[in-house]
Amino acid sequence: AALADLAAEGSGPVATDLEEMVAVLSADPLDFGVVDERYGRLVGVLTERITGLEAAIETSERMAERVSAVIRLMVTLVLPVVAILVYRKRAADQLRAAEVKMEAQVAAAKEIARAKDEFVAGMSHEIRTPLTGIYGFSQVLLESPPEATLDRDLIAVIHQEADDLSRMVDDFIAVSRVDGPGIEVTLEPVDLGSVSRAVAERFRRRGVEVEVSGGEVVGLCDRGRFTQALTNLVANAFRHGGPHILIAVDAQGDTARCRVMDDGHGVPAGMEERLFKRFVHESTAALTEGSLGLGTWVCRELVRRMDGDVSYERREAITVFTVTLPVPEVAPAPAEAPLAAVGQ
């Protein structure tokens, strides 16, 4: 009965031999010769099977020993070497990154120092120029007889030089406030057209022809800061642009625009990327006459603090600087603004 159960659970040649053995043992009468023969065959099959299993076990043990030896070799030799190489590579990368960062910082420090030196030299030269004119012509007027008719040309030159000097001082103050405690702005609805006409009138008094197009366009800004930015852009167009200057004011959706356009040659090639950086000028020589190299940078800084922006583009033969400002949710009709001082 035990052999029958074992044969039923097994499979293959061994199960077949077991079934034949059960059949021989179940025969009546029992033939002991056949029993011995079947028993001997079954013992041989089982012995061969056991020998094969023992060989497989021995092979597995040898393989396990080899795998264990390889693992021990990796743990004791290969892995430390790999770890050292990885560490050296990371250390070299970190060192190189630190060197690149240090080189960039040194180059930036040198550039800042060079720009400051040029700025100080240019500022000294540019401020001296209007001061010389103011001092000289005012002395002429002082030495004139009291009854003499004042020369309006001399007065106009004094006014123009004082205006340039005031604008440069305003730019310099703006730079110091940007780097220091910051520029304070008070946002309010402002008629950009009114301010544009006031700025244009100031330049017309100096003999500069500036046209204004567009009606009432209300933008949310600081009146004094917007006046300073617009004055810088018009002065920039007068110094570097063409003879025809136009201020165009309009609105697009929730944005108010004020564009300063001229028919000059535009920004030289290669300067577009540096146009809104500090102390920008065309070469390493002295700054352009009448400029500290701060105008466009100051404009963008002022306008961005009013949640707007300033951009430059060249449209065919026209240079366009565009000031964009938000518009108030409910735009009241502001009163006409008087000529605002640029330094406010």
C-alpha positions in Angstrom: 0.0 0.0 0.0 2.9 2.4 0.8 4.6 1.6 -2.5 1.3 2.2 -4.3 0.9 5.7 -2.7 4.5 6.6 -3.5 4.0 5.5 -7.2 0.8 7.6 -7.4 2.6 10.7 -6.1 5.7 10.3 -8.4 6.3 10.7 -12.1 8.7 9.5 -14.7 10.7 6.2 -14.9 10.8 5.7 -11.1 7.0 6.0 -10.8 6.7 3.4 -13.6 9.1 1.0 -11.8 7.2 1.5 -8.6 3.9 0.7 -10.3 5.3 -2.5 -11.8 6.7 -3.5 -8.4 3.3 -3.0 -6.8 1.8 -5.2 -9.5 4.3 -8.0 -9.0 3.8 -7.9 -5.2 0.0 -7.9 -5.7 0.1 -11.1 -7.9 -1.3 -14.3 -6.6 0.5 -16.5 -6.3 3.6 -14.4 -5.5 6.6 -15.1 -7.8 9.7 -14.4 -5.8 12.0 -14.6 -8.8 10.1 -11.8 -10.5 10.0 -9.9 -7.2 13.8 -10.1 -6.9 14.3 -9.0 -10.5 12.0 -6.0 -10.2 13.5 -5.1 -6.8 17.0 -5.2 -8.2 15.9 -3.0 -11.2 14.2 -0.5 -8.8 17.2 -0.3 -6.6 19.4 0.4 -9.6 17.2 3.2 -10.8 16.9 4.8 -7.3 20.7 4.5 -6.8 21.3 6.2 -10.2 18.8 8.9 -9.3 20.4 9.5 -5.9 23.9 9.6 -7.5 22.7 12.3 -10.0 21.1 14.4 -7.3 24.3 14.1 -5.2 26.4 15.2 -8.3 24.0 18.2 -8.8 24.3 19.2 -5.2 28.1 19.0 -5.4 28.1 21.1 -8.5 25.9 23.7 -6.9 28.1 23.8 -3.8 31.2 24.3 -6.0 29.4 27.1 -7.9 28.3 28.7 -4.6 31.9 28.6 -3.4 33.1 30.3 -6.6 30.4 33.0 -6.4 31.2 33.5 -2.7 34.9 33.9 -3.6 34.0 36.5 -6.3 31.8 38.4 -3.9 34.6 38.4 -1.3 37.0 39.7 -3.9 34.6 42.5 -5.0 34.0 43.5 -1.4 37.7 43.5 -0.4 39.2 44.9 -3.6 36.9 46.0 -6.5 34.3 48.0 -4.5 36.8 50.1 -2.6 38.6 50.9 -5.9 35.4 51.9 -7.5 34.4 54.0 -4.5 37.8 55.8 -4.7 37.5 56.4 -8.4 33.9 57.8 -8.0 35.0 60.0 -5.1 38.0 61.3 -7.0 35.7 62.1 -10.0 33.2 63.9 -7.8 35.9 65.8 -6.0 37.5 66.8 -9.4 34.0 68.0 -10.6 33.4 70.0 -7.5 36.8 71.5 -7.6 36.4 72.5 -11.3 32.9 74.0 -10.5 34.4 76.0 -7.6 37.2 77.2 -9.9 34.7 78.3 -12.6 32.6 80.0 -10.0 35.6 81.8 -8.6 36.8 82.8 -12.0 33.3 84.2 -12.8 33.3 86.1 -9.5 36.7 87.5 -10.1 35.8 88.5 -13.7 32.6 90.1 -12.4 34.5 92.0 -9.7 37.0 93.3 -12.3 34.2 94.3 -14.6 32.4 96.2 -11.8 35.6 97.9 -10.8 36.4 98.8 -14.4 32.8 100.1 -15.0 32.9 102.1 -11.8 36.3 103.7 -12.8 34.9 104.6 -16.2 31.7 105.9 -14.6 33.5 108.1 -12.2 35.8 109.5 -14.9 32.8 110.0 -17.3 30.7 111.6 -14.5 33.5 114.0 -13.6 33.9 115.0 -17.3 30.2 115.3 -18.0 29.3 117.2 -14.9 32.2 119.6 -15.5 31.0 120.5 -19.0 27.6 122.0 -18.0 29.0 123.5 -14.9 31.6 125.3 -17.0 28.9 126.7 -19.2 26.7 127.7 -16.3 29.6 129.4 -14.5 30.9 131.2 -17.6 27.7 132.5 -18.9 26.4 133.5 -15.5 29.6 135.5 -15.0 29.1 137.3 -18.3 25.6 138.2 -17.2 26.9 139.4 -13.8 29.5 141.6 -15.5 26.9 143.1 -17.9 25.6 146.6 -17.1 22.4 146.6 -15.2 20.6 148.4 -18.0 21.9 146.0 -20.6 19.3 143.8 -22.3 19.8 140.2 -21.2 20.9 137.9 -23.9 18.2 135.3 -24.2 20.6 132.9 -26.0 23.0 133.0 -23.0 20.1 132.4 -20.6 18.9 129.5 -22.9 22.4 127.9 -22.8 22.5 128.2 -19.0 19.0 126.7 -18.7 20.0 123.8 -21.0 23.2 123.1 -19.2 21.5 123.2 -15.9 18.8 120.8 -17.2 21.4 118.3 -18.4 23.2 118.5 -15.1 20.0 118.0 -13.2 19.1 115.0 -15.3 22.5 113.4 -14.7 22.3 114.0 -11.0 18.9 112.4 -11.0 20.2 109.4 -12.7 23.1 109.1 -10.3 20.7 109.4 -7.3 18.5 106.7 -8.9 21.5 104.4 -9.1 22.5 105.0 -5.5 18.9 104.3 -4.4 18.6 101.1 -6.4 21.8 99.8 -4.7 20.8 101.1 -1.3 17.4 101.5 0.4 15.5 101.3 -2.9 13.4 103.6 -5.0 10.1 104.6 -3.6 7.1 104.9 -6.0 3.6 106.0 -5.4 1.3 104.4 -8.0 -1.7 106.5 -9.1 -3.7 107.1 -12.3 -1.7 109.4 -14.6 -2.5 110.8 -18.0 0.5 109.6 -20.0 -0.4 112.0 -22.9 -0.3 115.0 -20.6 3.1 114.1 -19.2 4.4 113.4 -22.7 3.3 116.8 -23.9 4.9 118.4 -20.9 8.2 116.6 -21.5 8.0 117.5 -25.2 7.5 121.2 -24.4 10.6 121.2 -22.2 12.7 119.9 -25.1 11.1 122.4 -27.5 12.3 125.2 -25.3 15.8 123.9 -25.9 15.3 123.9 -29.7 14.5 120.2 -30.0 11.6 119.3 -32.2 9.5 116.7 -30.4 6.0 115.7 -31.7 3.4 114.0 -29.6 0.6 111.8 -30.9 -2.3 110.2 -29.1 -5.0 111.5 -26.7 -5.7 110.8 -23.1 -4.2 107.4 -22.0 -4.3 106.7 -18.3 -1.6 104.5 -16.8 -0.9 103.4 -13.3 2.5 104.8 -12.3 4.4 107.3 -10.3 4.1 110.7 -12.1 7.6 111.9 -11.2 9.4 108.6 -12.0 7.5 108.2 -15.3 8.5 111.8 -16.2 12.2 111.0 -15.4 12.1 107.8 -17.5 10.4 109.5 -20.4 12.8 112.5 -20.2 15.8 110.1 -20.4 14.4 108.3 -23.4 13.8 111.6 -25.3 17.2 112.9 -24.3 18.7 109.6 -25.5 16.9 110.0 -28.9 18.1 113.6 -29.2 21.8 112.7 -28.5 22.0 109.4 -30.4 19.0 109.3 -32.8 17.7 111.2 -35.8 16.4 114.8 -36.1 12.7 113.7 -36.0 11.5 112.5 -32.5 7.9 111.3 -31.9 6.2 110.4 -28.6 3.3 108.1 -29.3 0.8 107.3 -26.6 -1.9 104.6 -26.8 -3.5 101.7 -24.9 -3.8 98.0 -25.7 -6.2 96.1 -23.5 -4.9 96.3 -19.9 -1.6 98.0 -20.9 -0.8 101.6 -21.5 2.0 102.3 -24.0 4.3 105.3 -24.5 6.7 104.9 -27.4 9.7 107.2 -28.1 10.7 107.0 -31.8 13.4 108.6 -33.9 14.7 108.1 -37.4 18.4 107.7 -36.4 20.8 104.9 -37.2 19.7 102.9 -34.1 21.8 101.0 -31.6 25.2 99.8 -33.1 25.5 96.1 -33.7 26.6 94.2 -30.7 25.2 96.7 -28.2 21.6 95.4 -28.1 22.4 92.9 -25.3 24.1 95.6 -23.2 21.6 98.4 -23.9 19.8 98.2 -20.6 22.9 97.6 -18.4 24.7 100.1 -16.3 27.4 102.4 -17.7 26.8 101.2 -21.3 28.6 103.1 -24.0 30.1 102.2 -27.4 33.8 101.6 -26.4 36.3 101.7 -23.7 36.9 105.4 -24.4 35.2 108.3 -22.6 31.5 108.2 -22.3 29.3 109.7 -25.0 29.0 113.4 -24.5 26.1 114.3 -22.3 25.6 110.8 -21.0 26.7 108.8 -17.9 25.8 105.5 -19.6 22.9 105.1 -17.2 19.9 106.5 -19.1 18.3 103.3 -20.5 19.2 101.3 -17.4 17.6 103.9 -15.1 14.5 104.0 -17.3 14.0 100.2 -17.1 14.6 100.1 -13.3 12.2 102.9 -12.7 9.4 101.5 -14.9 9.8 98.0 -13.5 9.3 99.3 -10.0 6.0 100.6 -11.4 5.0 97.1 -12.6 5.9 98.0 -16.2 8.8 97.5 -18.5 10.9 99.2 -21.2 11.9 97.5 -24.5 13.9 98.4 -27.6 13.3 97.4 -31.2 14.3 98.5 -34.7 11.4 98.8 -37.2 12.8 99.3 -40.6 14.5 102.7 -40.3 12.9 103.7 -37.0 14.2 103.2 -33.5 11.5 102.5 -31.0 11.7 102.5 -27.2 8.4 101.3 -25.7 7.3 101.9 -22.1 4.5 99.7 -21.0 2.5 100.3 -17.8 -0.6 98.8 -16.3 -3.9 100.6 -16.4 -6.1 101.1 -13.3 -9.2 99.1 -13.0 -11.3 102.2 -13.0 -9.5 105.0 -14.8 -10.6 108.4 -13.6 -10.0 111.5 -15.7 -6.8 113.0 -14.2 -6.1 116.7 -14.4 -3.5 118.1 -16.8 -0.1 117.8 -15.2 2.2 120.8 -15.0 5.8 120.4 -16.1 7.1 118.0 -13.5 10.7 118.2 -12.3 12.7 115.3 -13.4 14.3 114.9 -10.0 11.0 114.3 -8.2 
